[in-house]
Amino acid sequence: MFDNNQLTILFFSIINSISFIVVFFDKQKSKVDGRRVSEKLLFTLALFFGAAGIYVGMTLFRHKTKKWYFQIGIPLLLLLNVYLLGVSFNFLNH
């Protein structure tokens, strides 16, 4: 059905879609003083391969962009995600 590379890409796509939606949800809640998503959750999603979705959401929705730890932390986690994704593809193909 799916090989390991396809499953890895599927997982990466799903976690980043969820991360993007969470950033959108948090941005909407910030406008109406609703219950917010914790920054810890955003960083946890980014750590577990959702950094691309968080970064795109931050940029597109202009959310959390003034906080230095998001400006630095999310791009660093994105680099880590890409590195680990490359390592996993290398491992799966050998």
N, C-alpha and C positions, 0 to 999 in steps of 0.2 A: 504494500500500500504506500507507505511513506518511507524514504530512507532517512538516515540520521541527519543529513544536511537539511533536508526539507523540514523535518521536525524542529530543528534548531531555528530555521528561518520563521517557521510558523509561530513558535514560542516568542521569538524576538518581536514579531509583528503584533502579536496579541498583547504582550506586556507593554509595548510602546503605545498601542492604541488606548489601552486602559489608562496609562499614565497621562496621555494627552487629554483624555476625557476628565480625569481627576483635576487637572490644572484648570480646565474650562469650568468645571463645577465649582471649584474654589473661587475662581474669579467672579463668577455670577453671585455666589454667596457673599463675597466681600462687598458687593455693591448694595446689598440689602440687609447687611448685618445679620445674616443667617449663621447657622452652625458651620464653622469653617473646617477645612481639612488641615490636619496638623502638618507642620513643616517636617516633623519626623517621618510621617508617612510619605511625603514627597521625596525625601532623601532615601528612604527605604526602597521605594519603587525605582529610583534612579540607580541605586546600588545593585538591585537585582535586574539589571539590563533594561530598565525603562528610562534611562537618561535622555535618549533621543526624543522620546515623546514629551518629557518634561521640558527639555530645551526648546523644542518647537512650540509648545504651548506657552512657555514664558515669553518667547519672542513674539508670537502671533497675537497673544492677548495682552501683552505688556504687563505681565503679572510677576511679581517677586523680582523684578529686574533691578531694583534699587538696593536690594540687600546684598552686601558684599559676599556673603557666604553662598548665595545662590549664583552670583556672577562668576565666582571662582569654582565653587564646589561642583555645580552641575556640569560645566565643560570638562573638568577633571574626571568626573565619573563617566562622562561620555567617552573620553579617551580610554579609560579603563575598560568600559563595556566593549569598545571596538577591539581593543587588544585581546581581551578574553574571548571574544567571538572568533577572532582570527586563530587563536590558540586552539579553540574547540574544533574549528574546521580542520586545522592541521592534524589534530589528534584523531578526529573521526575518519580522515582520509588516509591514515597510515596504519 
